[in-house]
């Protein structure tokens, strides 16, 4: 297929730029500003996603669009209106342009935050009523609902926390902890978190691109395993050839340690679960090539 890719300079987009050609696809990247075309791209086109109504020419001849551009979660100081313009309205207008250009499928990289807040009490499935809690998640859900109103074969991948070389945020902080020489007091934390390696996300995109029947729905993209913090640390240290070295600490003491260090918010992230069920995507044919334990170990070796 000839695929149009947005967001090719971002964390996920850079990986897709390298990985999708290995799967037999040609890429046309849509860039915001003039730049040298990436080596793995068949071609590059300059365009502004905030004004995508004139992009039909840029999308001419493409078989499908993979839309990974947008404002990420947790970006400080971003006005709520920017999420609406760039994550919702630009997505819908780009899908309209793709339809006019004759693209057969529009793949939207949504987020599990379109379905829930930072934690979830129950295992998440697509059958549950979405209940996003912040401007980012609401903008992703609004984009999905806007796509559902168009006459276009669309699919949204509600990805959980994505990790791989170059990752930032919570996984990067956890990796720094795993690299420390000290035993870590996390063995008593039983909350589980679904994760998604870049390799597994690329395989999910390949799966939905190859689906023969119209999709027109959202799929949860998450690895079947959902490890605890202690299991993540153990996998990361195993990747470095080290023992897990984690031990339990009473919750009250852990809360106090985080409080005196000015990191009260970290306790909620450590103690809350977010487990998502990828059964629907797996029934479509997705088989994650990388298990979570192996993926976290590979992440550590790649960043040595």
Secondary structure, 3 states (H helix, E strand, C coil): CEEEEECCCCHHHHHHHHHHHHCCCEEEEEECCCCCCCCCCCEEEECCHHHHHHCCCCCCCCCEEEECCCCCCCCCCCCHHHHHHHHHHHHHHHHHHHHHHCCCEEEEECCHHHCCCCCCCCCECCCCCCCCCCHHHHHHHHHHHHHHCCCCCEEEEEECEEECCCCCHHHHHHHHHHHCCCCECCCCCCCEEEEEEHHHHHHHHHHHHHCCCCCCEEEEECCCCEEEHHHHHHHHHHHCCCCCCECCCCHHHHHHHHHHCCCHHHHHHHHCCECECCHHHHHCCCCCCCCHHHHHHHHHHHCC
